[in-house]
Amino acid sequence: MDLVPLLRALVGIDSTSARSNLPVLDLLEGEVRRLGFETRRATWRDAAGVEKGNLVCRRGPDGEGGLALVGHTDCVPFDPEWADALACAERDGVLYGRGTADTKGFVAAAVAASARASARARPLTLLFTADEEVGCLGAKQLLAEGRVRPAQAIVGEPTRLVPMRAHKGYCAVEVRVSGQEGHSAYPDVGASAIHAAGRLLAEVEAIGDELARERDPAFAPPFTTWNVGVIRGGKARNIIAGDCAFTYEWRPLPGQDPRRALALLEAAARRVEAERAGIAIAIEPLRTDAAAVTAPDAGIVRFLEAESGRTSETIPFGTELPELAALGAEGCVFGPGDIRVAHRTGECVARAELERAAAILERAIERFCG
């Protein structure tokens, strides 16, 4: 199947992270087996009981080394009013649909490049993963298995074909504040979880200020960022709130302990509990993923710089690069599309950029597997 028809077929499968990605793997497995790849799957059920899986495809000799092309198969949800989200319609040389940029475009380009490339002296591995959008869970499964050991890796993300050699980490926690309900006219009979959460949020802001003192000019913004994106609590305006919960995320710089903010938050929670009788605070870590850095003179970085004509940069969001690095790969994040149109209605990728991505990946296969 050619590049654009393959992308259309991939986009036509709704692989929102809440759904199974196995239909996508079925399609890809059929395509790559025709190209001489041996395949295997690792499957599991997520917390909601939905079956997920990674597809590992290898062509060439057994053993370690060679090149891995890594693409995640899940997507973020799309607005139900976006009627053409799964149609992959083309207008003026641009293909529109959920996943066209993030990252089914890269996946299609990787398969097309594999069909065109002939190098087989070293292993070529295609890694199609699940649940990147909800925590890089498929990549973490690959790391736990430890069976794949590429020497180089290109991790697909929409980078506008600019090599990205480093990115910040990603950490998140759920904070649950418990208090005591009561009539709001008698504040002494209860303990407001919302008021205590507000006090804790002031501590969170101070933690952000402390972390921001460390700077890395390679990033924009050049410091650890943080956000409280969700907050909920209480029952009615005249009831002292017995509960309040919020999410807190931070994106640590390379070299920062990803759990440092968590330790500071735990200490702040204990202070708030001590200040306010009847308050208890529980903190549940969701992710503590470290940053990832590949040296600017690494072979894969230099190669992609030369092929793209662009100097490597950094990105402030997380990818599957840390897991590939932990497996021993010298890796770089690279792919067609723009992250600024991903996760939005109207997500798109230019046909010309897809074709250029496939050509660069083909030359990468020849270089690192030849």
C-alpha positions as CSV (number, residue, x, y, z in Angstrom):
1,M,0.0,0.0,0.0
2,D,1.4,3.4,-0.9
3,L,2.1,6.1,1.6
4,V,-1.1,8.3,1.4
5,P,-3.5,5.3,1.0
6,L,-1.9,3.7,4.0
7,L,-2.3,7.0,6.0
8,R,-5.9,7.2,5.0
9,A,-6.5,3.6,6.2
10,L,-4.8,4.3,9.5
11,V,-6.7,7.5,10.1
12,G,-9.9,5.7,9.3
13,I,-9.5,3.5,12.4
14,D,-10.5,5.3,15.6
15,S,-7.6,4.5,17.9
16,T,-8.4,7.0,20.6
17,S,-6.6,5.9,23.7
18,A,-9.8,4.8,25.4
19,R,-10.2,2.2,22.5
20,S,-8.2,-0.8,21.6
21,N,-5.4,-0.2,19.1
22,L,-5.4,-3.8,17.9
23,P,-7.2,-2.9,14.7
24,V,-4.4,-0.6,13.8
25,L,-1.9,-3.3,14.6
26,D,-3.8,-5.8,12.4
27,L,-3.5,-3.4,9.4
28,L,0.2,-2.7,10.0
29,E,1.1,-6.3,10.6
30,G,-0.4,-7.3,7.2
31,E,1.6,-4.5,5.5
32,V,5.0,-5.2,7.0
33,R,4.9,-8.9,6.7
34,R,4.6,-8.4,2.9
35,L,7.9,-6.4,3.2
36,G,9.8,-9.3,4.8
37,F,9.4,-8.4,8.5
38,E,9.0,-10.9,11.3
39,T,6.5,-9.7,13.8
40,R,5.4,-10.3,17.3
41,R,2.8,-8.7,19.6
42,A,2.8,-8.0,23.3
43,T,-0.8,-7.4,24.6
44,W,-2.3,-6.4,27.9
45,R,-5.5,-5.0,29.3
46,D,-5.6,-1.4,30.5
47,A,-7.3,-0.3,33.7
48,A,-10.7,-0.2,32.0
49,G,-10.2,-3.7,30.7
50,V,-9.6,-2.6,27.1
51,E,-7.0,-4.8,25.2
52,K,-3.9,-2.9,24.0
53,G,-0.8,-4.0,22.3
54,N,2.7,-3.3,20.9
55,L,3.7,-4.6,17.5
56,V,7.4,-5.3,17.2
57,C,8.6,-5.9,13.6
58,R,12.1,-6.9,12.7
59,R,13.9,-7.3,9.3
60,G,17.5,-8.4,8.9
61,P,19.8,-10.4,11.2
62,D,18.9,-11.4,14.7
63,G,20.6,-9.6,17.6
64,E,21.2,-6.1,18.8
65,G,22.0,-2.9,16.9
66,G,20.6,-1.4,13.8
67,L,17.9,1.2,13.6
68,A,14.4,1.4,15.2
69,L,11.6,3.6,13.9
70,V,9.1,4.2,16.7
71,G,5.5,5.4,16.2
72,H,2.6,5.4,18.6
73,T,-0.7,4.2,17.3
74,D,-3.1,5.8,19.8
75,C,-4.6,9.3,19.4
76,V,-6.2,11.9,21.6
77,P,-10.1,12.2,21.4
78,F,-11.7,14.4,18.7
79,D,-14.7,16.7,18.9
80,P,-17.8,14.8,17.8
81,E,-18.7,17.8,15.7
82,W,-15.6,17.2,13.6
83,A,-17.4,15.1,11.1
84,D,-14.4,14.3,8.9
85,A,-12.0,13.4,11.7
86,L,-11.6,9.9,10.4
87,A,-11.9,10.7,6.7
88,C,-8.4,11.9,6.0
89,A,-9.7,14.3,3.3
90,E,-7.1,16.1,1.1
91,R,-7.4,19.8,0.2
92,D,-4.7,21.7,-1.6
93,G,-2.1,19.1,-0.9
94,V,-2.9,18.9,2.9
95,L,-4.4,15.8,4.5
96,Y,-6.8,16.4,7.4
97,G,-7.8,14.0,10.2
98,R,-7.1,12.8,13.7
99,G,-3.7,11.4,13.9
100,T,-2.4,12.7,10.5
101,A,0.3,14.5,12.4
102,D,0.4,12.8,15.7
103,T,1.6,10.2,14.7
104,K,0.0,8.1,12.0
105,G,1.8,10.3,9.4
106,F,5.1,9.1,10.7
107,V,3.9,5.5,11.0
108,A,2.8,5.5,7.3
109,A,6.1,7.2,6.3
110,A,8.1,4.5,8.2
111,V,6.3,1.7,6.5
112,A,6.7,3.4,3.1
113,A,10.5,3.9,3.7
114,S,10.9,0.3,4.7
115,A,9.3,-0.8,1.4
116,R,11.7,1.3,-0.6
117,A,14.9,0.6,1.4
118,S,17.0,-2.5,0.6
119,A,19.7,-2.4,3.4
120,R,19.6,-5.5,5.6
121,A,23.1,-5.9,7.0
122,R,21.9,-4.8,10.4
123,P,18.4,-5.1,12.0
124,L,15.7,-2.7,11.1
125,T,13.0,-2.6,13.8
126,L,9.6,-1.0,13.5
127,L,8.0,-0.4,16.9
128,F,4.3,0.5,16.9
129,T,3.2,1.2,20.5
130,A,0.0,1.8,22.5
131,D,-1.1,4.4,24.9
132,E,1.6,7.0,24.4
133,E,-1.0,9.7,24.9
134,V,-1.8,8.5,28.4
135,G,1.6,7.9,29.7
136,C,3.9,6.2,27.2
137,L,2.6,3.0,28.5
138,G,3.5,0.9,25.5
139,A,7.0,2.1,25.4
140,K,7.3,1.3,29.1
141,Q,6.2,-2.2,28.4
142,L,8.9,-2.5,25.8
143,L,11.5,-1.3,28.3
144,A,10.2,-3.8,30.9
145,E,10.6,-6.6,28.4
146,G,14.1,-5.5,27.4
147,R,14.1,-7.6,24.3
148,V,14.7,-4.9,21.8
149,R,18.2,-3.3,21.7
150,P,18.6,-1.0,18.7
151,A,21.7,1.1,18.4
152,Q,19.9,4.1,16.9
153,A,16.2,5.2,17.1
154,I,14.0,7.7,15.4
155,V,11.0,8.4,17.6
156,G,8.1,9.8,15.5
157,E,6.5,13.0,16.6
158,P,5.3,16.0,14.6
159,T,8.4,18.2,14.6
160,R,8.1,19.8,11.2
161,L,11.0,17.6,10.1
162,V,13.3,19.4,12.6
163,P,15.5,16.9,14.6
164,M,14.7,17.2,18.3
165,R,17.6,15.9,20.4
166,A,16.2,16.6,23.9
167,H,13.0,17.2,25.8
168,K,11.8,17.9,29.3
169,G,10.3,15.2,31.5
170,Y,6.7,14.9,32.4
171,C,5.3,14.4,35.9
172,A,1.8,14.5,37.3
173,V,0.0,13.8,40.5
174,E,-3.6,13.7,41.8
175,V,-4.1,15.6,45.1
176,R,-7.1,14.8,47.2
177,V,-8.0,17.0,50.1
178,S,-10.4,15.7,52.7
179,G,-12.2,17.9,55.2
180,Q,-15.4,17.8,57.3
181,E,-18.8,19.0,56.0
182,G,-21.0,21.3,57.9
183,H,-23.4,24.2,57.7
184,S,-21.6,27.2,56.1
185,A,-23.1,29.5,58.8
186,Y,-21.1,27.7,61.4
187,P,-17.5,27.3,60.1
188,D,-16.3,25.9,63.4
189,V,-18.3,22.7,63.0
190,G,-16.4,21.7,59.8
191,A,-13.2,21.9,58.0
192,S,-13.3,23.2,54.4
193,A,-11.3,21.0,51.9
194,I,-11.6,23.7,49.3
195,H,-10.1,26.4,51.6
196,A,-7.2,24.0,52.5
197,A,-6.7,23.2,48.8
198,G,-6.4,26.9,48.2
199,R,-3.7,27.2,50.8
200,L,-1.9,24.2,49.2
201,L,-2.2,25.9,45.8
202,A,-0.3,28.8,47.1
203,E,2.5,26.4,48.2
204,V,2.4,24.9,44.7
205,E,3.0,28.3,43.2
206,A,6.0,28.8,45.5
207,I,7.3,25.3,44.5
208,G,7.1,26.5,40.8
209,D,9.1,29.6,41.7
210,E,11.8,27.6,43.4
211,L,12.1,25.1,40.5
212,A,12.2,28.0,38.0
213,R,15.5,29.3,39.5
214,E,17.3,26.5,37.6
215,R,17.6,27.5,33.9
216,D,18.6,25.7,30.7
217,P,18.8,28.1,27.7
218,A,18.4,25.2,25.3
219,F,14.7,25.1,26.1
220,A,11.8,27.5,25.7
221,P,10.6,28.2,28.4
222,P,14.1,27.7,29.9
223,F,12.8,26.4,33.3
224,T,10.5,23.7,34.7
225,T,6.9,24.6,34.0
226,W,3.9,23.5,36.0
227,N,0.1,23.6,35.8
228,V,-3.0,22.8,37.8
229,G,-5.3,21.8,35.0
230,V,-8.3,20.3,36.8
231,I,-9.9,21.1,40.1
232,R,-13.2,19.8,41.6
233,G,-14.9,19.7,45.0
234,G,-17.8,20.6,47.2
235,K,-21.5,19.9,47.0
236,A,-23.3,23.3,47.4
237,R,-22.4,26.9,48.1
238,N,-23.9,26.7,51.6
239,I,-22.1,23.5,52.7
240,I,-18.6,23.5,54.1
241,A,-16.7,21.4,51.5
242,G,-15.8,17.9,52.7
243,D,-13.6,17.1,49.6
244,C,-11.5,18.8,46.9
245,A,-9.2,17.3,44.4
246,F,-6.9,18.7,41.7
247,T,-4.2,17.6,39.3
248,Y,-0.7,19.0,39.3
249,E,1.8,18.5,36.6
250,W,5.4,19.7,36.0
251,R,7.9,19.3,33.2
252,P,11.4,19.0,34.7
253,L,14.6,20.1,32.9
254,P,17.3,17.6,32.0
255,G,19.4,16.9,35.1
256,Q,16.6,17.7,37.5
257,D,15.3,14.9,39.7
258,P,11.7,14.4,38.4
259,R,10.5,13.6,41.9
260,R,11.9,16.8,43.5
261,A,8.7,18.7,43.1
262,L,6.8,15.7,44.5
263,A,8.9,15.8,47.7
264,L,8.3,19.5,48.0
265,L,4.6,19.0,47.6
266,E,4.5,16.3,50.2
267,A,6.2,18.6,52.7
268,A,3.8,21.4,51.8
269,A,0.8,19.1,52.3
270,R,2.0,18.2,55.8
271,R,2.3,21.9,56.7
272,V,-1.2,22.6,55.6
273,E,-2.5,19.6,57.6
274,A,-0.7,20.9,60.7
275,E,-2.2,24.4,60.2
276,R,-5.8,23.2,59.7
277,A,-7.5,20.8,62.1
278,G,-9.7,18.2,60.4
279,I,-7.8,18.2,57.1
280,A,-6.1,15.2,55.4
281,I,-4.2,15.4,52.1
282,A,-3.4,12.4,49.9
283,I,-1.1,12.6,46.9
284,E,-1.2,10.0,44.2
285,P,1.7,10.0,41.7
286,L,0.5,9.4,38.2
287,R,3.8,9.8,36.2
288,T,7.4,10.8,37.1
289,D,9.1,10.6,33.7
290,A,12.6,12.1,33.5
291,A,13.8,14.3,30.7
292,A,15.7,12.8,27.7
293,V,18.9,14.2,26.1
294,T,20.9,13.0,23.2
295,A,24.3,14.6,22.6
296,P,24.4,17.1,19.8
297,D,27.2,15.3,18.1
298,A,25.5,11.9,18.1
299,G,25.4,10.1,14.8
300,I,21.6,10.0,14.5
301,V,21.4,13.7,15.3
302,R,24.1,14.7,12.8
303,F,22.5,12.5,10.1
304,L,19.0,14.0,10.5
305,E,20.4,17.5,10.6
306,A,22.2,16.9,7.3
307,E,19.2,15.3,5.7
308,S,16.7,17.8,6.9
309,G,18.9,20.9,6.5
310,R,17.8,22.0,10.0
311,T,19.9,22.4,13.2
312,S,18.6,20.2,16.0
313,E,16.5,21.7,18.7
314,T,14.7,20.8,21.9
315,I,11.0,20.4,22.8
316,P,9.1,21.1,26.0
317,F,6.8,18.0,25.8
318,G,7.5,14.4,26.5
319,T,7.9,11.5,24.1
320,E,9.0,7.8,24.0
321,L,12.6,8.8,23.7
322,P,13.5,8.1,27.4
323,E,12.4,4.5,27.0
324,L,14.4,4.0,23.8
325,A,17.5,5.6,25.5
326,A,17.1,3.2,28.4
327,L,17.1,0.3,26.0
328,G,20.5,1.5,24.8
329,A,19.6,3.5,21.7
330,E,21.0,6.8,20.5
331,G,17.8,8.5,19.7
332,C,16.2,11.6,18.1
333,V,12.7,12.8,17.9
334,F,11.6,13.5,14.3
335,G,8.6,13.5,12.0
336,P,6.2,15.2,9.7
337,G,3.5,17.6,10.9
338,D,3.4,20.4,13.5
339,I,2.7,19.8,17.1
340,R,0.8,23.1,17.2
341,V,-2.0,21.5,15.0
342,A,-2.0,18.2,16.8
343,H,-4.7,17.6,19.5
344,R,-6.9,20.1,17.7
345,T,-9.9,20.0,15.3
346,G,-8.4,20.3,11.9
347,E,-5.2,18.4,12.6
348,C,-3.4,18.0,9.3
349,V,-0.1,17.2,7.5
350,A,1.1,18.3,4.1
351,R,1.5,15.5,1.5
352,A,4.8,16.9,0.4
353,E,6.1,16.8,4.0
354,L,5.0,13.2,4.3
355,E,6.9,12.2,1.2
356,R,10.0,14.0,2.3
357,A,9.8,12.3,5.7
358,A,9.6,8.9,4.0
359,A,12.6,9.8,1.8
360,I,14.7,10.8,4.8
361,L,13.7,7.6,6.7
362,E,14.6,5.5,3.7
363,R,18.1,7.1,3.7
364,A,18.3,6.5,7.5
365,I,17.6,2.8,6.9
366,E,20.3,2.6,4.3
367,R,22.7,4.4,6.5
368,F,22.2,2.6,9.8
369,C,21.1,-0.9,8.5
370,G,23.4,-1.1,5.5
